[in-house]
Amino acid sequence: MSTGQLGRQAAPSRRGGPSGLHPHFPRHGSGATALEGLRTAWGWVDSQFGRWRHPAQPIVPYEPGVTKLSWLLLRPALMGFVATTAIFLGATQQNSPFTSKIAGSWYFGIPAPALVQGYTPAPGQWLFLGVVAVYGGMVLLLRAWWDIIKLTSGRPGIPVARLWPVFAAWVLPLLFVAPLFSKDVYDYAAQGEMMSHGLNPYQFGTGVLGATPFTRLVDHLWINNSSPYGPLFLVIDGWIVLVAHHNLLLSVIGLRFLALAGVVLFAVAIPSIARSFHRDPAVAFVLAALNPLVLLHLIGGAHNDALMLGFLAAGYALARRGRPVVGIVVCGFAAAVKIPALIGAVYIGWEWLGTGRSVRERVRPVATALLIALATMICISEAARLGWGWIGGLTNPDTVRSWLDPATGVALVAAHLVTAFGFGNHVHVILTVVRGSAACLAGLIGLWLLLHSERIGSLQALGWSLFAVVVLGPVVQLWYLSWAFVFLAPVAVGLARKVLIGVSGIACFLGLTGGRDFINEISSANSVLVAFTCAALVGIGVFLLRPKYPRSHPTPRELVRSP
């Protein structure tokens, strides 16, 4: 019997074929290594869990006039809009712990002055409902994101233009909420106020402004520190404050729209990058632009990382379209916002001559790319008349000691052990050594990825290099993870996509306040309200976790899985 006849006669059963084994498991004698066996076992477990959660569906290419795409997108679009609206309403409560409640920090949702001093959330059902609304909205947003990932992955070829209304619906409520989860934007506004008065943020901290509405809202940890941000951002920052006529809240709104512009810029660039790698641009758009980590932190928190990523993705996209010099200049703009973006110029130079080149042949174009990017930064800095004092300000984040940062966590544990064994308190020395070693390790990982980028894939190497820089840096802010995920989005498949989705979802909840307040409020809020809310949450949870389609035996067509 020939192989083809055997294949036709032995159609796979639900348990994996005539042998009774699932097709993911290797049969005896296959020569599979122990590592391959673990991988295939995990693949089988994952496929079984995924089939329970979402029964297998056929991959149906998008065809206009056949698939009613608008109806398919309506459910996740509405779900995401409800989610961000719930976050807006929850964070707007007067005693919400998710936004600043200092007088003048936003137009509404600010408590009475008596509650602001030594702020302690007032008990009552409103705080309880506010915390539930924010956390529940985040869970709902993650589910909407997951649904739209499954939709675009299962129907290749969906036009990216059909996804922009979903983006608009999810973002709209976040444009009206006070800055979420961080007070950095108030520091940006204060530095813009300095720029508007001709004060150099590289020479002075924002405290030089004196007692103004701008400095009252700046975190006191940074008020005497010079700026670590590039000259391009500070110039734009100063323009925004001037256009706002030195109004604090209008300046904050302008900075939020600047962050939105950055997200829109990389949302436009990422599909172009995906096409250059022959990947589905719609999936890349969903993984990057609709990522809840991007929406809640980069737009909701109005962080300037969005502008850096926008320029960086645009520069790389231009290089992929055959315009490397223009792309390097745009990457120079990105590095003039935040210095890590300089890695984009390195990769453009590395790919400049095409594939199959030796390391020696690539050195000159990489050096040329770096010179072009640095020349761009020098021109911006000279035009702004700010100098290069921001290089010294790059060490400012080192003052933060967060257990979210692996290097800092290891250093603090080591310092406690050294103290416990009677060798004295050497926490500063240990922090310096461990953080420096971690930074060197990140550099070595980035160099290895660059040297092997042709085998790994240039975009994968770029994305994982940024991931190493973030994780092994002196401080880890959760929104820093978006640096890597935006560039991994066009090419993330398999385990890489699972890491992107899983870490993005977990990162949305890490480091947020409100958990302790939620527990405390259960005992002080109205018991009927608590019971009703718990029942509603259980009902919503059952609704979110239920399969979208009725369970049935998979057909051969349903066994086709997305790549």
Secondary structure, DSSP 4 states (H G I P E B T S, - for coil): --HHHHHHHS---TTSSTTSS-TTSPPTTS---HHHHHHHHHHHHHHHHHHHHS---------TTTS-HHHHHHHHHHHHHHHHHHHHHHHHSTT-TTS--STTSSSS-PPPHHHHTTT-PPPSHHHHHHHHHHHHHHHHHHHHHHHHHHHHHHSTT--GGGTHHHHHHHHGGGGTSPPPS--HHHHHHHHHHHHHTT--TTTS-GGGG-SSHHHHTS-TTTTTSPP-S-HHHHHHHHHHHHHTTT-HHHHHHHHHHHHHHHHHHHHHHHHHHHHHTT--HHHHHHHHHT-HHIIIIIITTT-THHHHHHHHHHHHHHHHTT-HHHHHHHHHHHHTT-GGGHHHHHHHHHHTT-SS--HHHHHHHHHHHHHHHHHHHHHHHHHHT-TTTHHHHTTGGGG---TTSHHHHHHHHHHHHHHHTTS---HHHHHHHHHHHHHHHHHHHHHHHHHTHHHH-HHHHHHHHHHHHHHTSS---GGGHHHHHHHHTTT--THHHHHHHHHHHHHTTTT-S-HHHHHHHHHHS-HHHHHHHHHHHHHHHHHHHS-SS---PPPGGGG----
